[in-house]
Amino acid sequence: MCQKMRKLLRGDAGMVTSEYAMGIIAAVGFAAVLYAVVTSGQVSAELQDIVKRALSARM
């Protein structure tokens, strides 16, 4: 009985701290690249054009 309980408690059910750290680093890197793309001149102009067209649309 005691060995069964130890086996159940020893299971690997989630990420370890190093995996969380790597996930956070990857997410921050992706966010930085996405921010750079969205704030670039061409993309910014396109987004502003989309918003202007959406606001001026007749309903």
C-alpha positions in Angstrom: 0.0 0.0 0.0 2.7 2.4 0.9 4.6 1.8 -2.3 1.5 2.4 -4.4 1.0 5.7 -2.7 4.6 6.7 -3.3 4.3 5.8 -7.0 1.2 8.0 -7.3 2.8 10.9 -5.6 5.9 10.7 -7.7 4.1 11.1 -11.0 5.2 13.9 -13.3 2.0 15.8 -13.9 3.3 19.3 -14.9 6.1 21.4 -16.0 9.2 22.0 -13.9 10.5 25.5 -13.1 13.0 25.4 -16.0 10.3 24.6 -18.5 8.2 27.5 -17.2 11.2 29.7 -17.6 11.8 28.6 -21.2 8.1 29.1 -21.9 8.2 32.6 -20.5 11.3 33.5 -22.5 9.8 32.2 -25.7 6.6 34.1 -25.1 8.5 37.4 -24.4 10.6 36.9 -27.5 7.4 36.3 -29.6 5.8 39.4 -28.0 8.8 41.5 -28.9 8.8 40.4 -32.5 5.1 40.9 -32.8 5.4 44.4 -31.3 8.2 45.3 -33.7 6.1 44.1 -36.7 2.9 45.8 -35.6 4.7 49.2 -34.9 6.5 49.2 -38.2 5.5 51.9 -40.6 3.8 49.8 -43.2 1.8 47.6 -40.8 0.8 50.6 -38.7 -0.5 52.4 -41.8 -2.5 49.4 -42.9 -4.0 49.0 -39.4 -4.9 52.7 -39.3 -6.5 52.3 -42.7 -8.6 49.3 -41.6 -9.8 51.2 -38.5 -10.7 54.3 -40.6 -12.7 52.2 -43.0 -14.5 50.4 -40.2 -15.4 53.6 -38.5 -16.6 55.3 -41.7 -18.8 52.3 -42.8 -22.5 52.9 -43.1 -24.8 50.6 -41.1 
